[in-house]
Amino acid sequence: MKKTALLVVDAQNEMFADSNPVYNANEMLENLKTLIEKARSADVPVVYVQHNDGGLVKGTHDWEIHPAISPKEGDPIIQKWSPDSFHETELQDKLKTNGIENLIITGNQTENCIDATCRRAFDLGYKVTLAKDAHGTWDSDTLSAKQIIDHHNEVLSNFADLKETRDIEFSE
């Protein structure tokens, strides 16, 4: 059977800050916790991706992965500097080394890192599932966060199977 991994993209403290959280932040965190627990129960690897830029500086509180979903010892944590989690990172090598063929993608930011990562994973030949209720963003100048998420769920259905957290099952 094809091997699966759960990819948790940019679930860093800044995204859930009380002063400016992503849309439905608490629900999203609960969904991420549920998916991580399901993955761990099925011995499916959980791979974290951590964004780095001028606002998310390595070692700062905002940069750290949210404590509600923090990695366990041995979980891979991939450092990235662009929206695409595969671009100039070791993600592809880690997944290939572990024989991963299926990716369940979650995290932030819907219209940037989630979009780019879903499309690239598809282009690289992975079977992609997007947890449609476990990725988030903020309002833009023209669209609400909910509109952005709904739109990207529709667009990304061309590259990924879309499933609610409750409907995602893990198997090796």
Secondary structure, 3 states (H helix, E strand, C coil): CCEEEEEEECCEHHHHCCCCCCCCHHHHHHHHHHHHHHHHHCCCCEEEEEECCCCCCCCCCCCCECHHHCCCCCCCEEEECCCCCCCCCCHHHHHHHCCEEEEEEEEECHHHHHHHHHHHHHHCCCEEEEEEEEEECCCCCCCCHHHHHHHHHHHHCCCCEEECHHHCCCCC
